[in-house]
Amino acid sequence: MSATAPGSRRTSLATGATYAVLALTMADNTMVGVAVPRIRSDFNAGVTSLEWIVAGYIVSFAGLLFTGGVLGDRYGRKRALLTGVVVFAAGAVVAATAPNVQILVLGRVIQGVGAACSEPGTLSLVRQLYPDRVRRARVLGGWAAASGVALAAGPVAAGLLVALGGWRAVFWGEFVAAAAAGLLGSRLLLESKDPAPGRDIVGQVAIAVTLAALVFALIAGQDHGFTSPAVVAAWVTSAVALVLFVAVERGALNPVVDLGLLRDRQVAAGLLAAAASTFALFSVLLLVSLDLQVVGGYSGLATAAVFTPMTLVMVLAGPVGGRLVVQRGARVTLALGLLIAAAALAVLDATLGRPVDVVLLATFLTLMGAGLGLVVAPMVGTVLARVPATRSGMGAAAVTAGREIGGVVGVTVLGAILYARLFSGLTERLSHIGIPVVYRSIVIDSVRKGAPIPKVAPAVTPGGHPGLLARFLAHVKQALIDKTVDAGKSAYVDSVRAALIVGVFVLAAGAVGVLVLLRSEDHRGPSGDGVTGK
């Protein structure tokens, strides 16, 4: 591609357009978690339905990312990016106007398809715009920063939109943002392609099936049992598709993913850090949002206020991470960031309770954000330093796929832990306070389906006034319901704590894995196109 001179105004604006599309697709990952409690209330949605609302986007995004990268490389990165933005906007409209959970999930899946088409092109086009390695490294630092800022800012933006117009406003906001980004990109971006022939269709389908079947098994197993026929079939399908994917990729002339590249310790460390960080981030945002709004009674605006310090610190920590890579290397930076996030999440887990201590919660969320912010630049740089420019679509897809897979596994695994712990803990509490067995089953079924427990009104006498006995019985019933609701909230807090501790171990394991994989790293950090943040 013959790009405009890197120093020109048009090139700078074109770079900004790619950043805008990237921010749009990444912010969605963390925005919807804040809107989920309101969706739960409007649609009486149960735990697994809420998981599908979040996971529907991530599954289609991650499962088709490599397809999007390959299509962009072959048919034109600008064309793929703009097509993806249009599809994303259409999905946002479907979600914003959804009459039920099923249509809402459909809209989320459509949005994910659009994101998969557009996101790989953001990095590919940036790399083509800047042929000079030094200049390109700095701009890629901006790409990494835009990605991190979008993930961090998502909860705050969603909280403000929910406060202004309810959960549907989140999707209308995404529609407007997509329209603006698409218009900007269509006017400023120049087309580029990868001349390499061939399309590995079987590999693309296999990786999408692998992820979709895995997520179905994790979520459906919560309702139907992990050994039920449909869930077992999903486990088998996922395993077979993964084996097929590996077999096909090894023999493909132009594979979706270069498996040889994945054997590179540096690439493996970057992808491990990406998966571990988003495993924690995506699931924590969802669980803490539910805790604040369902248990603590916080509004969307108040929830946004709690997440704001974390957002600011994540943004500030990104450039710090880039400079730390230059001084100490990716090994130290990645491990330090993951360990800080793990320690913060561990303390947050230990202090979570009722009533919600918002100061402690915001403090440790902020500290976790600082750790995750440090990870962003070296996470991207370690992978891109090993990917040739001609396969930049694949490289971009690999980085984002690592993030998305970590996120969707985090949401579904921690959701399954929450689901199991919630109902066992609720059963124990209802039994302890003397709730009759028959009523216990009604309460648990209500929580499972997301239906509210109604207030009790005293029976009215023929004269139009409730009698003394009726008022007394209503008072007794309401007291019983209040105890039940209180037990449910306490059980939810305990289940969130049980789920979050798994996130702590994943972050810590990611740090150990990075230290092992990069044990022989050059102190100066990655070279080539690595992101330094300078």
N, C-alpha and C positions, 0 to 999 in steps of 0.2 A: 504493500500500500504506500502511496505517496502522500504523506501527511503534510498538513500545514506546518510551517516552522514552529517548533516547540514553544518559542517565546511569544507567539502571536496571541492576540486577544481571542481569536476564534478557537484556538486549541485549548486555551484556559477554560472558555465557556463549554467546550465539548467535554472536557474533563469533568467540569461541574455537573453536566448532564448525566454522565455515567455514575457519578457519586450519588446523584438524586435517585436514580433507579435502584442502585444498590441499597441505599437507605430505606427506600420504600419496601423492598422485599424482605430485608432483615428486620425492620421495626415490627412488621406484622407478627413475627415470632413471639414478641414479648407484649404486644399491645392487647391481644385478645384475652390473655389471662386476667387482666384487670376488669374486662367487661363480662367475664364468665359468671360472676355472682348475680349480676342483674339478669342475664340470660336464664340462669337457673330459676330465678324468681318468676319471670314472665312465662316460661314454658314448663315449670315444675319438672325440671330436668334432673335426673339422677346422676350419680358420680360418673358412671361409664359414658353417659351422653356428653357430659362436660369434657371428658377426655377426648372423645371423638371430635368435638368442636376445635380443640387445640391440635390434635394429632392429624386430623384430615388434611390440613394445610401442610404440615411438616412431611407427612408420608408422600404426598404427591410431589412436593418440592424436592425432597431428597431422592426419591425413587426415579425421577425423570431428569435430574440435574445433568447426568452424563449424556443423556439424549440431547438435552438443550445445548450443551457444550459442543457436541459433535455436529448437530444441525447448524449451529452458528459457524463453526469452522468450515463446514462444507458449502452451505448455501448463502452465507453472509451474516456476519455478527450483528450488524445494524438491523438487518431484516428480522433476525431472530429476537433481538432485544425489543424492538417495537411491537412485534407480534405478541410477545409475552406480556408487555405492558397492557395491550388491549385486552388480552384474555384475563389478566389480573383485575382490571377495572370491571369487566363483565361479571367476574366472580364476586366482586365487592357489592355490585348491585343485587345479585341473587341473595347474598347474605343479608344485606340491609333490608330487603323486602320479604325475608323468609317468614312464612306463617307458622312454621313448626321447626323442631330440631332437625328433622331429616333434610329439609330443604336448606337449612343453615349449614349443615355439614357438607351438602353438595356444593354450595357456594364456596366454602372453604377449600374443597378439593380443586375446584376450578381456579381459585386464586393460586393455589400451589402449582398447578400446571403452568400458569402464566409466569410465576416466579422462576420456575425451572428453565423456561425458555429465555428469560431476560437476564437473569443474574450472571451466568457465565460470561456473557458478552461484555459486562461492565469492566471486568479485569482484562479481557482480551483486547478490547478497544483502547484501553489506557496504554497497554504495552505497545500497541501498534502506533499510537500517537507520538510516543517518545522513543525514538531509536537510540538515543544516547543513554548509555547504561547508568551514568551517575544521575542524570536528570530523571530517568525512569524510576530509579530506586526511591528518590524523594517523593515522586508522585504516587508510587505504590504505597509509600508510607501514609499518604493521604487517603488512599483506598482503604487501607486497614483501619485508619482512624474513623472514616465515615461508617464503616461496618460496625465498629465498636460503639460509636456514638448512637447509631440507630438502635442497636440492641438496648443500650442503656436508656435512651430517651423514650422508648416505646411505652413503658408503663405510665410515665408522666403524661405523655400526649393522650393516651387512652383515658386516663383519669379525668383530664380536662374535658375531653369530648363526651364522656359519659355524664359528667356534671352538666354540660350544656344541653345535651339532647338525648340522653339515654344510650344504651348499648348500640342501637342502630346508627347513631351518629359516628361511631368508630369506623364503620364500613363506608358510610357516605364520605367521611373524611379521607379514607384511603382511595375512594373513587376519584375525588377531586385531585388528590396528590398524584395519582397515576395519570390522569388526563394532562396535568401540567408537565410532568416528567416526560411523557410521550411526545407532547408538542415540542418541548425543548430539544429532545433527542432527534426528532425528525428533521429539525432545521439545522442542527449543528454537527451531528456525527457523520463521519465518512465511512463508507463500506470497506470491509476487509474480509478475506477468506483464507482458508488453509488449502493449498493446492493438493494436498495428499488425497488420493482417491479411496473409495471403499467406505462402507458403513456396516458396522457390526450390529445388525438388528437383533440377533438372538441374545447377545450380551446385554443390550439395553433393556430388553423385555425381562430377562432373567433377574437383573438387579432390582428392577421395579417390583417384580413378583416377590422376590425374597423379602424386601422390606415391608410390603403391604401385608403379606401373610403373617409375618412375625408380629406386627402391630395388632392385626386382627386377633391373633391367638392371645396376646397379652391382655387386650381389653375384653374380648368376648369371654375369656376364661374366668373373669371376675363375676360375671352373671351366671354362666352356665357350667362352671367347673373346668379346671385345666385338663381334665381327662375326658371330657365329653367328646363325642365323635367328631363334631364340627371343629372343635379346637385342636384335637389331635391331628385331624386332616390338615389344618393350617400349619401346625408345627412341621409336619412331613413335607408339605408343599414348599415351605420356606427353606428347609434343609436341601431338598432336591434342587430347587432353583439356584441356591448358592453353589452347590457342586457343579451344576451345569454352567453357571457363570464363570467359575474358575477354569473349567475345562475349555470352554469356548475362547476365553480371553488368552489362554496360553498359546492357542494355535492361530489367532486372528492376525492378519497382516496389519490392520489398523484397529487395534482394540479400543474399547471404550475407556478402559483403565489399563495403563501399563503396569502389570503386576510386578515386573522387575523393578520398577520405580518404588513400589511399596515395600520392597525388601531393603531399600536404602534406610539406614538408621535415622538419618536426619529427617527424611520425609515422614517416617513412622512416628518420630517424636512429635513433630508438628501436628499430625492428625490425631495422635493420642491426646495432646493438650487441648485441641479443638473439641474433641468429643467429651472429655472430662469436664471442661469448663461449661459447655452448654448443657450437659447432663444436669449440672447443679443449677445453672441460671434459669433455664426454662421452667424446671419443676418447682424451684423455690418461689419464683414469681407467681406461678399459678396457686400453689398451696398457701402462700402468705396472703395473697389477695383474697382468697376464700376465707381465711382465718380472720382477716380484718373486717370484711364486709358481712360475713355470715355470723361469726361469733362475736366480733367487737361492735357490729352495727355501724361501721364507718361508711361514709358516702364515697362515691367515686373520686370526688375532689380531695377528700381527706386521705384516701389511699394514695393518690398522686403525690400529695405532700410528703407522705412517709417515704416514697421511693425517690423523691427529688434529690436528696443528698447523695444517694447511691449513684444516681445518674451523673451528677456533677463530678464525683470522684472518679468514676470509670472513664469519663472523658479526659480528665486531667492526668490520669495514670497511664493513658495510652502513649503519649510522647515520652513519658518517663521510662516506660518499658523499652521503647525504641533506643533511647540513649544508653540504657543499661545493657542492651545487647552489644553495643559497640564497646563498652567498657569491660564487661564481665562475660559476655558470650550468651548465646541462647539457652544453654544448659542451666546456668544459674538463674537467669531471668524467668524462664518457664517454671522451674521448680519452685522458686520463691513465690511467684504469683499464685500458683496452685496451693501451696502450703498456707499462705496468708488467708486465702479464701476458705480453705478447710478449717483452719483454726477459728475464723469468724463464724462460720456456720455451726461449728461445734458449740460455741458459747451461746449463739442464738438459740440453738436447739435446747440447751440446758436451761435457758431463762424464759422460754416461751410458756405462757400460762394464761390464766384468767384472773382478773381482767387484763386486757392487752396493755403491756407497758410499752407505750409507743416510743419513748425516748431510747430504751434499750434496743428495741426492735430496729429503729432507724439507724442507731449507732453501729450495730453489727452487720446490718445490710450494707451500710456504707463501707465498712472495713472489707466485707466480702467483695464489693464492687471494686475496691482498690486492687485487690489481688487479681481479679479477673481482668481488670484493665491492663495490668502489666503483661498479661499473657497474649493480648491481641497481636501486637506487631511481630514478636518473634514466632508466634504460631504460624502466621502467614508467610513470614520470610523464610523459615526453614524449609517449607515446601516449595515455594516459588524459585528458590535458588537452584533447585535441581530439575526444574521443568524447562525444556527448550521452548523458545518463543513460538515456534510453529505449532506447538500443542498447548497453547495458552488456554484454550477452551477447556481442555481436560484438566489442566492444573487448577483453574478457577473452580471447576466442578468438584475436584477432589477436596479442596479446602472447605468449601461450603457444605459438601456432603458430610464431611467429618463432623462439622458443627450440627447439621440437621439430624444426623443419625444419633449423635449423642443426646440432642434435645428430645427427640421423640422417644428414645429408649428411657430417658429420665422421666418424662411425663407418664409413660405407660407403666414402667416398673414401680416408681414411687406411688403412682395412682393405685396400682394393685395392692401395694402394702397398706396404703391409707384405707382402701376399701375393706380389706380383710380385718385390719385392726379396729376400724370404726365400728363394724357390726359386732365383733366379739366383745369390744369394750362397752358398747351400748347395751348389749344383752346383760353383761355383768352388772352394770350400774342400775338398770331397770329392776333386776332381780334384788339387788341390795336395798333399794328403797321401797320394795314391796309392791311393785307394779304387777298386776295379774298377768298370767301367762298369755291369755287371749289378747289383752291390750298390748303386750309387748310385741307380738307378731304384727299388730296393726301399725305400731310406731316404726318398727324396723322396715316394714314394707313402704311406709310413707317416706322414710329417709332414702331408701333405695331408689324410689321413683321420683324423689324431689318434691313430693307434695307437702304443703304446709299443714301443720296441726292446728285446727281452727280454735278460735276462742269459744267459750261456752256462754250462751245467753240463758237466763232463767226463764222457765215456762211462764206464760202470761195467763192470768185467771180470766174468767168471763167478764169481769168488770174492767179489764184492760190493764191491770197491775199485777206484777208477779207476787205470788204469795210468800209468806215467811218461809215455809218449807221449801218452796221452789228456789228462793234466793239462797238458802242454806245449801241445798244440793248443788246448785250451780257454783257456789263458792268452793265446795269440796272438790267438784270436778275440775274447776279451773286451777285449784291448788295442785291437783294431781298432774294436770297438763303442764303447769309451770315447772314442777319437779322433773317431768319427762323432758321438757325442752332443755332445762339446765343440765340434765344428765347427757343429753345429746351433744350439747356444746362442749362439755368436759371431755366426752369421748372423742370428739373431733380434734380437740387440741392434742390429746394423747396420741391420736393416730398420725397427726401431722409431725409430731416429734419423732415417732417411730420411723416415718418415711425420711425425714431430713437427715437422720443419722446415717442412712445409707449414702446420701449425697456427700457427707463428710468423708466416708471411706473411699468413695470413687475419686474425689479430689486428691486425697492423700496417695491413693494408688497411682493416679496419673502423674503426680510429682515423682514418685519412686521410679515409675517407668521411664520418664524423661531423663532422670539422672543415670539410669542404666544404659539407655539407648545412646545418649550423647556423652558417654564417659570419656571418649577420646577426642572430643570436639576441640577445634582450634579456638584458643581464647579470644580471638578477634571476632568470632561469630561467623555466620553464613556470608558467603560472597555472592557474586553474580547479581541476580535481581532481588536478593533478599531485602526485606523491608527493614530499614534502620530507624525510621522515624525522624531522621535529621532533616 
